[in-house]
């Protein structure tokens, strides 16, 4: 009886590990020019409770975080949008 163990490299490659139809199911990657350069995420702050903070990501990685918390989600979103505008100038 012979046991085979798949290599770690094969497990990381989605085209090999998912089977022959995996490539067709993968979404097409868009050109970088089509994607917005920054994304804004607003989330509840840890302290103080009930307040909100924002995070700007560039290509999916954290790029800039707000230094202060805001009492409403709308105020946090407005401040984050202003920070993006400053980055784009």
C-alpha positions in Angstrom: 0.0 0.0 0.0 1.4 3.4 -1.0 0.4 6.7 0.5 1.0 9.9 -1.2 1.0 13.3 0.5 0.3 16.3 -1.6 3.1 18.9 -1.5 2.5 22.2 0.3 3.2 24.1 -2.9 0.4 22.3 -4.7 -2.1 23.0 -1.8 -1.4 26.8 -2.1 -2.0 26.9 -5.9 -5.7 27.3 -6.4 -5.6 26.0 -10.0 -4.1 22.6 -8.9 -5.8 22.0 -5.6 -9.4 22.7 -6.6 -9.5 20.5 -9.7 -9.8 21.1 -13.4 -12.8 23.5 -13.3 -11.2 25.8 -10.7 -9.8 28.3 -13.2 -13.1 28.9 -14.9 -14.7 29.6 -11.5 -12.1 32.2 -10.5 -13.2 35.8 -11.1 -11.2 37.8 -13.6 -8.7 40.2 -12.2 -9.3 43.8 -13.2 -6.7 46.2 -14.3 -5.2 48.3 -11.5 -6.4 51.4 -13.3 -10.0 50.3 -13.0 -9.8 49.9 -9.2 -10.0 52.8 -6.8 -6.6 53.4 -5.3 -7.9 53.7 -1.7 -10.8 52.1 0.2 -12.3 53.5 3.4 -13.6 51.3 6.2 -15.5 52.7 9.2 -15.8 50.5 12.3 -16.7 50.9 16.0 -13.8 52.1 18.1 -12.6 50.0 21.0 -12.4 53.1 23.3 -14.6 55.0 23.9 -17.4 52.5 23.4 -20.1 53.7 21.0 -17.7 55.8 18.9 -16.3 55.1 15.4 -12.9 55.2 13.7 -11.8 54.8 10.1 -9.1 53.0 8.2 -7.8 53.6 4.7 -6.4 50.7 2.7 -4.3 50.8 -0.4 -4.4 47.7 -2.5 -6.0 45.8 0.4 -3.3 46.7 2.9 -3.7 49.2 5.7 -2.3 52.6 4.7 -3.6 55.2 7.1 -5.7 55.0 10.3 -7.7 57.9 11.9 -6.0 59.3 15.0 -9.2 60.1 16.8 -12.7 58.6 17.3 -16.0 60.2 16.3 -19.4 60.1 18.0 -21.3 59.0 14.8 -20.4 56.8 11.9 -21.3 59.6 9.5 -18.7 62.0 11.0 -16.1 59.3 10.9 -16.9 58.5 7.2 -16.7 62.3 6.4 -13.3 62.7 8.1 -12.0 59.5 6.3 -13.2 60.8 3.0 -11.5 64.1 3.6 -8.3 62.2 4.4 -8.6 60.4 1.0 -9.1 63.7 -0.8 -5.9 65.0 0.8 -4.0 61.9 -0.3 -5.3 62.2 -3.9 -4.1 65.9 -4.2 
